[in-house]
Every structure is written in structure tokens, then in C-alpha cells.
Amino acid sequence: MLSKKTKYAIKALVAMGKNMDKPPMQISKIAEVEKIPKKFLEQILLDLRNAGFLYSKKGAGGGYSLNKDPKEIFLVSIMRITDGPIAMVPCASLNFYHRCDECHQETTCGIRDVFIEVRDASLKILSETSIADIIARETNLINL
């Protein structure tokens, strides 16, 4: 299940992606428009800024804006920043691997084998879907 932290991060990035040619967005504006608790959003934006996705400007006319083109910000990166592993079980994770305590033989574990397939399918979609793609999907859905 997608955590609220990840969902809010994606929503905030989409809002800033739609605002690319305008001044930086204030946290309060993003929180209001996207219905995200302001304090929670502050921490999410700080994490995204520290990861290099956002630029922040202090003072009058300050706020947050994308530091990268929306086409270069992929869901897989956002999810790893906000939630860590993509895999649903630690023994199937690429970046956060950890052997399961209860596993007797990892190489013949049917559970692990299935969840490696789930991970690979998820990674394919998440690695190919950018913030620009989400914006385009929203535009298409509005125009239906």
C-alpha cells in the first residue's frame, strides 16, 4: 500500500511541476491546494530538497520549486526517498536486502520467488513513470 508520505510527496511534486514557469510555491499554498497537513508537508519537502529534487528560496517571494525537469523525476526515486524499499519482503529487495529470519532455504522459497516477480513488475512501471507522466495523465482524465 502506498503510504500517505509518498502520496503527499507525489502530489506536491505534481503541483510544483504544474507551476514550473511561475515563482516558487509556498508550503502553505501547496498544503491548502493538495489538502496535505502543513507540518507533515514541511518534512516531506525537506527530504525531497535534500535528495536534490527541489530548490528552496527563503524570504519574500520564497518557497519551493522543482530542481529537475518533471520528466526526470521518477516514482521509484520518490518512493525510495519517502518509504525505502519497493519490495514487499526484505529478501526480495534490491537496495534494502535483508534475509528473512524464518527462511530455511532462500533459493527454494516460493514466497520470495513470487515477490521478486512482483518487485520486478512494480519497478518497471515505477522506473518508467515520471512526474510529467502523472501531470499528462491528469490532463487526459480531465479532458475525458
Long-range contacts (C-beta under 8 A, 24 or more apart in sequence): 3-82, 3-83, 4-40, 5-40, 5-44, 5-82, 5-83, 6-78, 6-79, 6-82, 6-83, 8-34, 8-36, 8-40, 8-41, 8-44, 9-44, 9-47, 9-48, 9-78, 9-81, 9-82, 10-75, 10-78, 10-131, 10-134, 11-36, 12-36, 12-41, 12-44, 12-45, 12-48, 12-64, 13-48, 13-53, 13-66, 13-70, 13-73, 13-78, 13-131, 14-131, 14-134, 14-135, 14-138, 16-54, 16-64, 16-65, 16-66, 17-66, 17-70, 17-73, 17-131, 17-132, 17-134, 17-135, 18-135, 19-65, 20-65, 20-66, 20-70, 23-61, 23-63, 23-65, 24-55, 24-56, 24-57, 24-61, 24-62, 24-63, 24-64, 24-65, 25-63, 25-64, 25-65, 26-62, 26-63, 26-64, 27-63, 27-64, 29-63, 30-64, 44-82, 47-81, 47-82, 48-78, 48-81, 51-77, 51-81, 53-77, 53-78, 53-81, 66-131, 69-132, 70-130, 70-131, 70-132, 70-135, 71-130, 71-131, 71-132, 72-130, 73-130, 73-131, 73-132, 74-126, 74-127, 74-128, 74-129, 74-130, 75-125, 75-126, 75-127, 75-129, 75-130, 75-134, 76-123, 76-126, 76-127, 79-126, 86-119, 86-122, 86-123, 86-126, 87-115, 87-116, 87-118, 87-119, 88-115, 88-118, 88-119, 89-115, 91-115, 92-116, 92-118, 92-119, 93-119, 94-119, 94-123
